[in-house]
Amino acid sequence: MIRATLAWGLACLLGLSAPLTQASEGAALFAQHCAACHQADGSGTVGLAPPLLGEHWQRLGADRNYLVQVITQGLSGLIVVNGQRFVSSMPAFAGQLNDEQLAAIATHLQTLQQRTGPAYSPADFAAARSTAGNPTQSRALRMQLLK
């Protein structure tokens, strides 16, 4: 208890409380909204939801807008990951969660994938909300990035 309090106090003094809060909130939101299908570790569920980890994410993750679009607009249709076919529909979360929550989930996923780079921001998701899109367009972007 004392260590946690000291760590929190030090984080506040160093201006690190926001990233720490986003990290814990991201993990909790991922567990609540994503893990039922994609599992807590992002490994996916055979026949239901693809893994959010692996080599294909090196290319998908290189375009920061891809993850933002999928979380905001959803994804549907056939995709293939490591030879496994997935035909399902991921819901759009823009109507359920605010920009801060979506950014926290995306940043948590980035951490699970061990990708480096700046944390996702609410502004990333605000921009995606103002752009037209749908699950089919998310799938088309995925196919383009994986060519």
C-alpha positions as CSV (number, residue, x, y, z in Angstrom):
1,M,0.0,0.0,0.0
2,I,2.8,2.4,0.9
3,R,4.7,1.6,-2.3
4,A,1.6,2.2,-4.4
5,T,1.0,5.6,-2.7
6,L,4.6,6.6,-3.2
7,A,4.6,5.6,-6.8
8,W,1.4,7.5,-7.4
9,G,2.9,10.6,-5.6
10,L,6.1,10.4,-7.7
11,A,4.1,10.0,-10.9
12,C,2.1,13.1,-10.1
13,L,5.2,15.1,-9.3
14,L,6.8,14.0,-12.6
15,G,3.6,14.6,-14.6
16,L,3.1,10.9,-15.3
17,S,-0.4,10.5,-13.8
18,A,-2.2,10.9,-17.1
19,P,-0.4,8.1,-18.9
20,L,-0.7,5.8,-15.9
21,T,-4.4,6.5,-15.7
22,Q,-4.8,5.9,-19.4
23,A,-3.0,2.6,-19.2
24,S,-5.1,1.3,-16.3
25,E,-8.3,2.6,-17.9
26,G,-7.3,1.1,-21.2
27,A,-6.8,-2.3,-19.7
28,A,-10.1,-2.2,-17.9
29,L,-12.0,-1.0,-21.0
30,F,-10.3,-3.6,-23.2
31,A,-11.4,-6.3,-20.6
32,Q,-14.9,-5.0,-20.6
33,H,-15.5,-4.4,-24.3
34,C,-12.9,-6.5,-26.3
35,A,-11.6,-9.4,-24.3
36,A,-14.8,-11.5,-24.6
37,C,-14.0,-12.0,-28.3
38,H,-10.3,-11.2,-28.6
39,Q,-9.2,-12.6,-25.2
40,A,-7.5,-10.6,-22.5
41,D,-4.1,-11.1,-24.1
42,G,-5.3,-10.3,-27.7
43,S,-4.8,-13.9,-28.9
44,G,-8.3,-14.1,-30.4
45,T,-10.9,-16.8,-30.5
46,V,-10.8,-19.4,-33.3
47,G,-13.8,-19.0,-35.6
48,L,-15.0,-15.8,-33.9
49,A,-12.4,-13.1,-33.6
50,P,-8.9,-12.8,-35.1
51,P,-5.8,-12.3,-33.0
52,L,-4.8,-8.8,-32.4
53,L,-1.2,-9.9,-32.2
54,G,1.3,-11.2,-34.6
55,E,3.2,-10.4,-37.8
56,H,0.2,-9.0,-39.6
57,W,0.1,-6.2,-37.1
58,Q,3.5,-5.0,-38.1
59,R,1.9,-3.8,-41.3
60,L,-1.5,-2.9,-39.9
61,G,0.0,-1.0,-37.0
62,A,2.3,1.0,-39.2
63,D,-0.8,3.0,-40.2
64,R,-2.0,4.5,-37.0
65,N,-5.3,5.4,-38.7
66,Y,-6.2,1.7,-39.2
67,L,-6.7,0.9,-35.6
68,V,-8.6,4.2,-35.0
69,Q,-10.9,3.4,-38.0
70,V,-11.6,-0.1,-36.9
71,I,-12.4,0.8,-33.3
72,T,-14.5,3.8,-34.4
73,Q,-16.3,2.4,-37.5
74,G,-16.2,-1.4,-36.9
75,L,-15.0,-4.2,-39.3
76,S,-17.0,-6.8,-41.1
77,G,-16.6,-9.4,-43.8
78,L,-14.0,-12.1,-44.5
79,I,-10.5,-11.7,-43.3
80,V,-7.7,-14.3,-43.1
81,V,-5.1,-14.4,-40.3
82,N,-2.4,-17.0,-40.3
83,G,-4.4,-19.2,-42.7
84,Q,-7.6,-19.0,-40.5
85,R,-10.7,-17.5,-42.0
86,F,-12.9,-15.2,-40.0
87,V,-16.3,-14.0,-41.2
88,S,-17.8,-11.9,-38.6
89,S,-18.6,-8.4,-37.6
90,M,-16.9,-6.2,-35.1
91,P,-19.1,-3.5,-33.8
92,A,-18.3,0.2,-34.1
93,F,-17.6,1.6,-30.7
94,A,-17.9,5.3,-31.5
95,G,-21.5,5.2,-30.4
96,Q,-20.8,3.5,-27.1
97,L,-17.5,5.1,-25.8
98,N,-16.1,8.6,-25.8
99,D,-12.9,9.7,-27.4
100,E,-10.8,9.4,-24.2
101,Q,-12.0,5.8,-23.7
102,L,-11.3,4.8,-27.3
103,A,-7.8,6.3,-27.1
104,A,-7.2,4.3,-23.9
105,I,-8.2,1.1,-25.5
106,A,-6.1,1.7,-28.6
107,T,-3.1,2.6,-26.5
108,H,-3.6,-0.6,-24.4
109,L,-3.7,-2.6,-27.6
110,Q,-0.6,-1.0,-28.8
111,T,1.1,-2.0,-25.6
112,L,-0.2,-5.6,-25.9
113,Q,1.3,-5.7,-29.5
114,Q,4.6,-4.4,-28.2
115,R,4.5,-1.6,-30.8
116,T,6.3,1.6,-30.0
117,G,5.1,5.1,-30.7
118,P,3.1,7.8,-29.1
119,A,0.0,6.9,-27.2
120,Y,-3.3,7.4,-29.0
121,S,-5.1,10.6,-28.2
122,P,-8.7,11.6,-28.0
123,A,-8.0,13.9,-30.9
124,D,-7.2,10.8,-33.1
125,F,-10.7,9.5,-32.4
126,A,-12.5,12.9,-32.7
127,A,-11.1,13.2,-36.2
128,A,-12.3,9.6,-37.1
129,R,-15.8,10.5,-35.8
130,S,-16.0,13.4,-38.2
131,T,-15.0,11.2,-41.2
132,A,-17.6,9.0,-42.9
133,G,-16.8,5.3,-42.6
134,N,-18.3,1.9,-42.1
135,P,-17.2,-1.7,-41.3
136,T,-16.8,-2.5,-45.0
137,Q,-14.4,0.4,-45.6
138,S,-12.4,-0.7,-42.6
139,R,-12.0,-4.2,-44.2
140,A,-11.0,-2.6,-47.5
141,L,-8.3,-0.6,-45.7
142,R,-7.1,-3.7,-44.0
143,M,-6.8,-5.5,-47.3
144,Q,-4.9,-2.6,-48.8
145,L,-2.4,-2.4,-45.9
146,L,-1.7,-6.2,-46.0
147,K,-1.0,-6.3,-49.8
